[in-house]
């Protein structure tokens, strides 16, 4: 994932910062408890396609 791209991407729901989880290939918004998949190096920044985090995942 390009570090410059990570600097400008925000959560499409709350406009908050995202955490990059390399091993899961996801960008995570902790306040919204959503994870956005990264497919073929491209973040899928659609709220409808985001995965809800479990309570344990949200605390990581």
C-alpha positions, -999 to 999 in steps of 0.1 A, spaced: 0 0 0 14 34 -10 22 55 21 11 87 3 -23 72 -4 -27 61 32 -20 97 42 -50 111 22 -76 83 26 -103 88 53 -133 68 63 -161 76 39 -187 75 67 -171 97 94 -141 112 75 -119 100 103 -84 84 100 -79 48 90 -55 22 103 -38 -1 78 -38 -37 88 -13 -53 64 -19 -89 73 -56 -86 69 -54 -64 37 -78 -39 53 -82 -3 62 -99 0 96 -120 29 110 -121 24 148 -149 49 156 -172 34 130 -160 -1 137 -157 -8 99 -130 -25 79 -126 -17 42 -110 -44 21 -80 -39 -2 -83 -59 -34 -55 -61 -59 -38 -31 -41 -69 -9 -44 -89 0 -13 -127 -6 -16 -140 25 1 -177 18 -1 -196 17 32 -220 -9 18 -190 -33 12 -173 -26 45 -171 -54 71 -182 -47 107 -155 -53 133 -161 -76 162 -157 -60 196 -123 -77 200 -111 -64 166 -121 -29 174 -98 -28 204 -67 -39 185 
